[in-house]
Amino acid sequence: MITLKVMPDDGDPYEITATTRDIATWERGNKGASMAGLVSDMRAADLYKVGYLAAKRTGRFEGTEREFTESCDLDVIDDQDEADPTQ
């Protein structure tokens, strides 16, 4: 799915993976949103929403979505760079 490095202002960086559960929740809350659109035309606001959902689900963040956006930087980790063991 989408792996993110979260760099909070007041803590150590950590990685989270937004799974289909997080993306489906984001789609339901945003008319016209789709996983394909998220991947092909990634907007920062949408990335923060999906990252927030993943961070809440995994227990890595306790605050509101606004607090997450205002206190954390995000970096997308490109999982495609890793070798595919099935090749």
C-alpha positions in Angstrom: 0.0 0.0 0.0 1.5 3.4 1.0 4.4 3.5 3.4 5.1 6.8 5.1 7.9 8.1 7.3 6.2 10.4 9.9 8.5 13.0 11.4 6.7 14.6 14.4 7.9 17.9 15.8 8.2 16.5 19.3 9.3 12.9 18.9 11.3 10.3 17.0 10.4 9.6 13.3 8.5 6.4 12.6 7.1 4.5 9.7 3.5 3.6 9.1 1.8 1.8 6.2 -1.6 3.0 5.0 -3.5 -0.2 4.1 -6.7 -0.7 2.1 -8.7 -0.1 5.3 -7.3 3.4 5.7 -7.7 4.2 2.0 -11.3 2.9 1.9 -12.1 5.1 4.9 -10.6 8.1 3.1 -12.6 7.3 -0.1 -15.9 7.1 1.9 -15.2 10.5 3.4 -14.2 12.3 0.1 -16.6 12.3 -2.7 -15.0 11.2 -6.0 -11.8 10.0 -4.2 -10.3 6.8 -5.4 -7.2 4.7 -4.6 -6.1 5.0 -8.2 -6.4 8.8 -8.0 -4.5 8.9 -4.7 -1.5 7.0 -6.2 -1.4 8.8 -9.6 -2.2 12.3 -8.5 -1.1 12.4 -4.9 -2.1 15.7 -3.2 -0.5 16.6 0.2 -3.8 17.1 1.9 -5.0 13.7 0.9 -1.7 12.1 1.9 -2.1 13.7 5.3 -5.6 12.4 5.7 -4.6 8.8 4.8 -1.5 9.1 7.0 -3.6 10.3 9.9 -6.0 7.4 9.5 -3.1 4.9 9.5 -1.4 6.6 12.5 -4.6 6.5 14.5 -5.4 2.9 13.5 -2.0 1.7 14.6 -2.0 3.7 17.8 0.9 5.9 16.8 -1.0 9.2 17.1 -3.7 10.2 19.6 -4.7 13.7 18.5 -7.0 15.2 15.8 -6.3 15.2 12.1 -5.6 18.9 12.3 -3.0 18.3 15.1 -1.4 15.6 13.0 -1.1 17.8 10.0 0.3 20.8 12.0 2.8 18.8 14.0 4.2 16.1 11.6 6.0 16.1 8.3 5.5 13.2 6.0 7.8 11.5 3.5 6.5 8.8 1.1 8.7 5.7 1.1 8.9 4.2 -2.3 8.4 0.5 -1.7 9.0 -0.1 -5.4 12.7 0.3 -4.9 12.9 -2.9 -3.0 13.7 -6.0 -4.9 10.8 -8.3 -5.7 11.7 -11.7 -4.5 9.3 -13.3 -6.9 11.2 -12.1 -10.0 
